[in-house]
Amino acid sequence: MSEMSLDQIQLMPGGNPTGYITGLPVSSLIQVLELERKTCTLQVFAGGKKGSLYVRRGVVLDAETDTLRGEDAAISILGWESAQIKIVESCNVTDRVIQYSLTRLILDASRRKDEQNAAKDFYSDLQQAICLIEGNHFKEAHALITNHLKTNPTDCKAWLWFSRCLGSLQAISAALAKCTQLAPDNLQVIEELRKLEHAYLHVKASPVRRCPFCWSPLDRIANHCHYCKAKLIISQALRQNSLEQVESKFLIDAITRYTDVVAREKNVKAMFYLSLANCNLNKVEEALDLLNEASRGNPDNKFLSDQLTTVVNHMAARLTIYENTVAAQTKEAAPILSAVQPKKKKILVVEDSPTTRKVIVLTLKPKGYTLVEAQDGLEALSKIDQERPDLILLDIILPKMDGYRILSIIRKSPELRDTPVILLTSKDSLMSKVKGKLAGSTAYLTKPFEPKDLVEAVRKHIR
């Protein structure tokens, strides 16, 4: 796999003999650690502030600054600019304090930074143009950057960004020729010229589009980037071998960029590209979360709805494959397993009300069951994948994905379809019960229910 690795980062020009990394956003480094499943502590210093991020197998477990702890500390550190970072090859934290996903931490950090900068309501024409280009507003950016170049014709950075507004290879070539005249040794310009060479080999017609991750010029109908190898269609990005080919450093940079865009504006395209980048990196749950958020904010957008369905179906298929593997292994090990003490039955409680979850746990735990909790639909899918419960208590009205949709996914899996699912609802109507039965529920409990009724229903259906 060709990607930006931790070893490469530590050898970057920004590194120094004292072991500190500079010139790299904390958010980009933390994504590399996640990809490589590293265990370490990041000591971060910026503007007189200091903080630590504790990472175990690529997961940010905890964070702290002088005044903050947990999610707030992580969000603050991820927003620090011009930071010096030292990697300590150990992590003395074992318990996970931070429950947010890395994508959410980075997104919240970007939003907070944007809010802090809101008071500085001044942007040059070039700065505004760059923000517009990053948000895929090319027409508006073209006018601003053209105006800037009239008074600043020797601005190499402006010519480079101007080249990204253009729709033909000839015009792009002319703009980059200006860059080469002004700064022949500029590494970013040299890489843009490499992308242009690739484009001349692969692009068949104008106008061109841009790769949403590496900015390489592409055919309008291209379904993958010939330069960074990223897939541009979610169904292809979800294939298992996609990560083996992609230049992940471009995807990491793009996630940081589009996170900033989403923090600045409501941008459906940026949200989709965030999801697509995560699919290319095999971070399917992150992609599902982002697509679901985008789809809820744009309920009439059929494209987003279709993409969300694609990811959901992929996760359902992955559950089936996993279950088939487990079933085969279990069958082979049957003689050994028969001599082992039976494990406690595991129950997944999917309920957005903390009070109701607590009541259920306090009722069932003393009966000898192991209880696992999920507070929304997407977390439920993840816990089903990780925990393999023997029975599921599933609320119908949930954030992010309702109980009927989750039940439908479960019943489509050959190995999961026999898992007992008891629906929980406050709607005691004939239509709700009929809909639950059609979706494949095992039983129905109407809230509020008596503890004895809950215990009786569980004992009746769990095996």
N, C-alpha and C positions, 0 to 999 in steps of 0.2 A: 504494500500500500504506500503510495507516495503522499506524504503529508508533512505538515509542520510538526516536528517532534520536540519533546522537551530538551533533548540533547542539542538540537539545532538552535533552539531559543537561547540556551545558555552560552552558545558560541557566537551569538549575534554581536554586531558592532557596539550595541548599547551596553553589553556586559562590561565589567571591569574587574581588575584583579581582586577586589574585595568580595567578589561573588554576588554582586547585586545586578539585577536585570533592570534596564531602563529603556524607555522608548516603546514599551509594549503595554497596551491596556490590561489592567488586571482581569477584566472579563474575558479577554482573548486567551490569556494564560490559563485561567481556570477551566476553560473549555478544552484545552489541550490535555490538562490533567484528567478531565473526565473521560476523554477518548482513550487515554492510555491507562486508565484505572489506577492512577498513582496514589500512593499514601505518603503524605508529607504535610508540613505546616508552611504556609506562606506568611512571612513577616513583611508587612507593607508600610512604607514611610512616604508621606507626601505633605508638603506645606506645613511642617511642624507637627503633623498628626502621625500616629502610629497605630497599627492594628494587626490582627492575626486571623487567618482563615485556616481551619483545621479540615483536612481532606483525607478521607480513607477510601481506598479503591475507587477514586474518582468522584465520590459523593462528599459535598460540603456538609460536615456534621455540625459544626459550630463556628462562631466567629466572635471576636471581641475587639473593642477599641477602649480608649480611656474611660468612655462614658456609656457605651452601648454593649449589648450582648445579643447573640442569636441572630434572627432575621434582620433586625434593624442595623446591627453592626455590619453584617454581610452586605446589605444594600448600600450602606454608607461607603464601605471600602471599595466596592465595585464601581462607584461613581467618582473615585479620586482620580485626578489628572496628574500627569508628570510624576508618576509614582516610581519609587525605587523598591524593588521586590527581591527578597532573599528567600531561597528555597531551603528549608531544613528537612532532611530526609527521614523524618519521623513524625508521628502524630500521637500525642498522649491522651487524645479524646476518644472514647469508645461509644458513648451514648449519642444518639442523634437528637440534637436540640432543634436544628433547623428542619422544618417539614416542607418548606417550599421547594419546588423544582428549580434547577439552575436557570432555566429559561425565564421563570417568573422572577427570580432574584435579579437577573440582568435587566429585565424589562422594567421592574420597579426602580432599579438604580438609575436607569436612563430617564424615566419619568421624573424622578426626584431632581436629577441634575437639570433637566429641562425647566422645571418649576423654579429652581434656584437662579437659572439664567434668564428667566422671563423678564426680570427687572431691567436687564441689559438689552433693551429693545432696539439695538442698533446692529445692523448687518451691512457690510459693504455689498455692492452689486455682485461681486464674486462669491462671497459667502452665501448670499441668498440663492445664487444660481446653483451652487454645489448642493445645498439643501433640496432644491427642486429636482435636480438630477437624481439624487439618492432616492427621492420619492417617486421617480419615473414621470415627472412633469417636464418633459423635454422641450416642448414648444415654448413654455413660459421661460425656461432657463436659457434657451437660445437667445431670446431678446435681451435678457439681462447681461449675459456674458459677452454678447456682441458689443453692447454699450460700454462695458468695462474695457474691452480690448481697444476701443477707439482712443481711450486716454492712457492705456497701459499696454502698448503693443509689444513690450519686451517681457511680459509676465509669462514665464514658462508654465507655471501651474495653471493659469487661465487657459492657455492654448491646449493643455492636456485635457482639462475638463470640457473645453469647447469641442474637442474631437469626439467626446462621448455623446454629444447632442446631434451628431451628424448621421445622415442616413445612407451615404454611399461610401464605398471603399476609397474612391478617388479623393473625396473631400476629407475623409479621415486621414488619408496619407499626407495631404497637404498641410493639415493642422499639426500632425506629428513631425513633419519636416521642420516646421517652425520651432517646435520644442527641441529638436536635435541641434539646430543652429544656436539656440540660446543656452542649452545645457547638454552637451553631447555625452557627458558622463553620468547623467541622472539615471539611477537604477530603475525608477518607475517608468521613465520614458523608454528605456531599453526594453523593459518587459512589454510595454504597449506595442512596440514595434514587432516583437515576437508574435504577439496576438494577431497583429495585422498580417504577418507572413502566413500564419495558419489560416486566416480568413481568406486570403487569396487562393489558397489550395482547396478550400471547402465550400465557400459561399458561391452560389450559382446565380443569384439575381439580387437586384436592389429593389426597394430600399431594404436595408439590413435592420435586424433587431439586435439588442445587446443581451449577452448572458447576464442574468440577474445576480450572478455571484462574482464573476471575474471580469466583467465588462467586455469580453471578447465579442467582435462582430459575428453575427450568425444569420443564417437564412431565417426568413419569417416562419417557416414550417419546421424548423429544427426541433427534434425531441431530446437532444442532448448537446452539451457543449463540447466541441472538438478540442478545446484548449484545457479546461479544468476537468473535463470528463464527467461533470455533474449531469444527472438526469433532470430533464425539465418537465417530466410528466410523473405525477405521484405514483401511478401504478408501476412504472419502471423503477422509480427510486426505491420502492419497497422491496425489490428483489434482493436476495441475500448477498449476492456478489457485487452489488453496486459500490459498497465502501472499499472494496479491494482495488478499484480503479480510480476513484475520485481524488483530486488534489484537495484535501480537506482544509488546508490553510485558507483557501478562498471562501469555503463555506463558513468557517469560523469568523473571518472578517465580515462576511455578508450578514451573519446573525447579529453581530455587533451593530452594523450599519442600519439594518432594518429595525432593530430594536429601538434605535434612536429615532427613526422615522415614525414608528408607531407611537412613540412618546410625544412627538411633536404634533401629529395630526391623525385624524381618522382615515386610514389608508388601507383599503381592502387588499389591494395588490401587494403591499408590503407584508401584510399579515399572511397572505398566501405564500409568498416567497420565504418567509420565516418557517412556515410549516414544511415547505418543500426542502429547504436546507436541512431541517431536522430529519426528514425521511431519508435523504441522501446519507446522513450520518448514522442511520439505523436507530434514531431516537424516536421511535414510533409514538410512544405515549406523549412526548412533548408535542409532536406534530398534531396528534389527536386533540389535545387540549387547545392549541392555537386555532385549529380549524373550527372547533366547536364554538370558541369565542367569536370568531369572525362570522360564522354562520348565524349565531344568535343575534349579532348586531346587524345582520343583513338577511332577514328571513326570506326575502323574495329572490335572493340570488341563487338560481338553480345550479350554477357552476360550483359554488362553494358547497352547496348541499350534496352534489354528486361526489365531490372530492372527499367530504366527510364520510359518506357512505363507503367509499373505496377503502379508506383507512380502517373504519370499523369492521368491514368484512375481512380485511387482512388480519386484524387482531383475532377475530373469531376463528379464522383458518389456522392461525398460529396456535391457538388453544387446542384445536383438534389434533394437530400434529404432535403437540406436546403430550396430550392425553394418550394417543396411540403408542408413543414411545414408552411412556410410563406403564401402560397396560402390558406391553410386550415384556418389559423388564420384570414386572411383577409376576407374570406367568412363569418366567424362567426361574424366578427365585422362590416359587411357592413352597417347596419343601422346607427351605430355611425359614421363611416367614411364619410358617405354621407353628414353629417352636417359640416364636417371639411373643412377649406379652402384648396384648392388644392395646393400641394407642387410644387416647381419649378422642372422642368424636369432635370434629371441628365445625363450628357454626360461624358463618359470615353474617354480620348484622349490617345491612345497608340502610341507613336512616340519617337524614340531615338534622334531626333534632337531637342535640346532646343529651337532653333530659330523657327522651325515649330510649336512646341507646344505653344510657346508664341503668334505667329500669330493667331493660332486657338482660344486660350483663349481670346485674345483681340477682336477677331471678334464675338465670340458667347456670352461672358459674358454680354455685354450690351443688348443682346436680351432677357435676363431674364433666361438664363440657368445656372445651377450649373455645374462647370467643375471640373473633377477629372483627374489627370495626372499619367501616367506610362511610364517609359523609356525603358523597355525591356519586353520580353515575360513572364518571371516568375513573375515579379511585376504585369503585367496585370492580370494574373490568380488570384493573391492575391487580387487585387483591385476589380475584378468582384465578388469575394467571399464576400468581406467586404462591398462594396458600392451599389451593385445591380443597375447598371446604366440602364436608359431608352433607351439609344442608345450608340453605341460604334464606335468611329472613330479609325480604326485599320491599322497601317502601315504594309506592307507585309515584308519588310526586317528589322528584329529586332535582337538584341543580345539575346542569350540564347535560344530563341524559336521563330520560324518565325510566321507570321500572319496566314498562312494557317493552321498550327497546332493548334493555339489558336481557330481559327474559327471552326475547326473540333470538338474540345472539347465542344464548346458552342452549336453546332448543335446536339450533342449527348445527351444533357440534355433536357428532355421533357419540363421543365419549362423555359429554356433559349432559346430554339430553335427559338422562335418568336421575340427575341430581335433584333432590326434592327442593322446591322453591315455594315458600309460603309468603304470599303477598300481604303487605301491611297497608291499610288505607283508612282514611277517616270518612270515605264516601261509601255509605252503606246503602247502595242503590242496586237494583237488578241489573242495569246496564253496565255498571262497573264490574260486577261479578261475572257477567257474561263475557265481557272483554278480557278479563283476567283468565277465564277458562280457555278462551280462544287462543290466548297468547301462550298457554301451556303451563299455567300455575298448578301446583300440587294441592294447595289449600289456600284459604283466605281468612285473615283475621282483621276485624274492624277495630280501629282505635277509637277510644281507649279500651283496652282489653284487660281482663283479670289475669294476674300471674298464673293462676292454676290452669286457665284456658291456654296460655302460651306453652306451659310445660306439657300439657296433654297433647297439643298439636305437634310439638317437637318429638315427643316420645312415639307418637303414632307413625311418623314419617321417616325418622332418621334410622339408618341401618348400621 
